[in-house]
Amino acid sequence: MRTRVVVGLVVALVVVAVALTATGIALAQGPIGNGWRGQGGMMGQGMGSGMMGGLMGGMMERGMMGPDMGRRPPTDPNQPYDLRFLDEMIAHHQMGVIMTQHMAEDSARPEMRDLAQRIITAQQREIAQMQQWRQQWYPNAPRTPGMGSGMMGPGMMGGMMDRETMGQMMGRSFDFDRMFLLMMIPHHEGAIEMAQTALQQAEHAEIKTLAQAIITTQQAEITEMRGYLRAWYGVP
C-alpha cells in the first residue's frame, strides 16, 4: 500500500509537470484544443514501481509526455498578456523547483547536485522578481485561471516525500537522475517557447529582459542535460 502511495506521488509530479508545460505552450501559441489527449489511461493504479518507472521513461523518450502531449488555454485571453505570462511562468517555475528539490538535489552525482542548485537558485530568484512585478503592475488582478493556480502552495510542497524516502519505498534501482532529466528537458523547452513569445508580445521591457535570460540559461541547461543522458544512459 505504501509503495502504491509513493508511486502515485511520483506520477502526480509527472502529470503536473506535463500539465504546466502544456499550458505554457498554449500561452505561447494560443488555444489548440480543449482537454488532454490520450495517455492518461496508461497510468492506472496497482502498477509496480519498476513498471511505472520504465513506462514513464519510455513515454518521455518517445515524446509522449513532452510539450505536445496536450494543450489547453491556460488563461483568460481578455487579460493583459504580461499578466498572463507572469502567472503562467511563476507556476511553471514553481513546478520546476519542486521537481528539482525532490528528484535531483540529493543525487549521488555531483554534476546533478550542481545542476539542481543552479536551477533552484535561478528559478526562485525569477519567481520572486515576477511576483514583485505582478504586485506592482496588477495589484488588484485576480489570479488568472489555468493550470498552476493553487497547485504549488505549501500543502503540496510539504506533502511531497524526499528522494531518500521515495528510494527506500520504490527500490534502489529506481533511477531518479534519469527520470529527472527526461522530465526537465521538455519542461525547460516549454519555458523557452513561452519566453520566445514574450520577446515579441510583452509590453514591459523588464519581461523581455527576463525572457531572454530564461532562453539563454535554460537552453544551456538543456544541452547539459542531453549530454548527461548520452553519457550515462546512451540516450541519443
Helices and strands as residue ranges (DSSP letters): H 2-29, G 40-42, H 49-61, H 81-103, H 110-137, H 154-159, H 163-170, H 176-201, H 205-233
